[in-house]
Amino acid sequence: MKKIVNDPEYVVRDMLEGLIAAHPDTLKQIPETTVVARKDAPIDNKVGIVSGGGSGHEPAHAGYIGDGMLDAAVCGEVFTSPTPDQVLEGIKAADGGAGVFLIIKNYTGDVMNFDMAAEMAEAEGIDVEKVVVNDDVAVEDSASTTGRRGIAGTIFVHKIAGAKAAAGGSLQEVKDIAEKVTGNVRSMGMALTPCTVPAAGEPSFSLNEDEMEIGIGIHGESGIEKKEVTSANEIAEELTNNVLEDIEFNHGDDVALIVNGMGATPEMELYILNKKVNEILVERGLNIYKTLVGNYMTALEMSGCSVTLLKLDEEMKSLLDAESSAPAYNI
Amino acid sequence: MKKIVNDPEYVVRDMLEGLIAAHPDTLKQIPETTVVARKDAPIDNKVGIVSGGGSGHEPAHAGYIGDGMLDAAVCGEVFTSPTPDQVLEGIKAADGGAGVFLIIKNYTGDVMNFDMAAEMAEAEGIDVEKVVVNDDVAVEDSASTTGRRGIAGTIFVHKIAGAKAAAGGSLQEVKDIAEKVTGNVRSMGMALTPCTVPAAGEPSFSLNEDEMEIGIGIHGESGIEKKEVTSANEIAEELTNNVLEDIEFNHGDDVALIVNGMGATPEMELYILNKKVNEILVERGLNIYKTLVGNYMTALEMSGCSVTLLKLDEEMKSLLDAESSAPAYNI
């Protein structure tokens, strides 16, 4: 295992210290927790937006903390859900009196622990609502999910729900728009190489030198098939067509697109992929309203990519366009 | 070679199409060239800022095009200098009548070709000035340089010279501040894994499973030594101390820091590194005015990092703080 780490058991602790050191004016760590929050959180009378999950998906989720996106991110151990206690701390950090909204990727552990934390917070008098993101069209169920997994489409939920809250939306209004996003966002990924959880020391799966895996999850969970590496154009077609088939798109629809890197993919390759994805969408008569290309939801040093499409309406477009100070949402 | 590409001979062409497709409102490609420019370039009466070099270092340099940074980037083939003709097209694209300033990384090919393009532009009546960035303290000369190599410190030159031009600085004023930056910026890098130029198909060097290379360049050029992989803390100490020793820092000096990923390094590891770099700088009595952590100047899918320090004065601080719309300068 080749990594720039100290003790593999303490990578999350070390990372959080390094993160706060890099953003001392905008971020804070809640003492004795793995919760990162806006330095000025909680914001009075604004719905607090909280996400999180296992670490190893950086910049998700702490990189999306900022005005117009998240108020707090709860960071679990690598690829491991944060405990309900930690999530509760995140909720408290984000609670400015107008309620707290949880954005949860659909993994059994995350859903259970965020739900439990929501109950604990409600018991303390904090209104909590949530959305579960399940944008990955690759598999219906998996070892760690009932139903589809939540992957890079989560970033659009962060952005749009966050903008709604920043614009003064109520907890119910934030929930409504977040559900509209999850209902209209779909993704699919692939990998060329595996990744290694630092504390495990060995890759969690393997791929031959000429092999890729289509439909893989962001923890290296099995996808649809392993097969010979094809061209960027064929990868773009397979991912994009699977996404397009899963939801009804009409000629002239506005869409937002993420061509996401899994961690070790050169930006050059993501742009090469984007060329073809763009061509496919234009051929289908879709209007690409916004494109994000880069590392938005990663799996440590996995090499690979995912394609995310969000079907937009006027409200989503306007919220997507709103300013955000979150450093990882760089568009 | 596992890559998301089509024909390895056309990766730059494909990348540029995908890049323009992602940023249709802000970027344009100059027809029949590998020059990417601001869509609204040239800006009347503003000094045009042009950089470039071999591709494979994304987001450098096209990701730094935007208000307050570059007007155009000239993209060579992978790890290959763009030709003088191409650089001339970049200069013309950026020329708004107030002259054009070239930011060149110190590689023999780049320096020669940008110089030749500058002469050609001068012959056409465009005032051109330049700076050569040579921030890498690892080696004094190399196979592809006379003197030190230019690496991630170039980003600070883009930012500060770009802000000076955006603020209405003259060509001479832009040159003066750019020279002040290059005089005060130092970097050093390391790698855990090699990278493969697509058209070559094989890695340009190799490292054993337990080995890293200290002082490596952004094309995999030899550094100071190959040795057993150490901890993040030891890597941080070796890189940071070498940088600190090369320039006089005084107690209380303001510095700007880049903890840069080489392409395949998880953000988690960069933050772990930043924790220790931060501690070292604080111990030395330096005031960390700004920190950038992420992939700013890469080497395809090389795994590794570099540390850059810029000693600041009031003018540099103010220009560093100025707004920029460049998508890759996300702070």
Interface residues (C-beta under 8 A of the other chain):
Chain A: K2 K3 I4 V5 N6 V11 D14 M15 L16 E17 G18 L19 A21 A22 H23 S55 G56 E58 P59 G63 V78 L192 T193 E209 M212 V229 S231 A232 N233 I235 V259 G263 A264 T265 P266 E267 M268 E269 L270 Y271 I272 L273 N274 K275 K276 N278 I288 T291 L292 V293 N295 T298 L300 E301 S303 C305 P327 A328 N330 I331
Chain B: K2 K3 I4 V5 N6 V11 D14 M15 L16 E17 G18 L19 A21 A22 H23 S55 G56 E58 P59 G63 V78 L192 T193 E209 M212 V229 S231 A232 N233 I235 V259 G263 A264 T265 P266 E267 M268 E269 L270 Y271 I272 L273 N274 K275 K276 N278 I288 T291 L292 V293 N295 T298 L300 E301 S303 C305 P327 A328 N330 I331
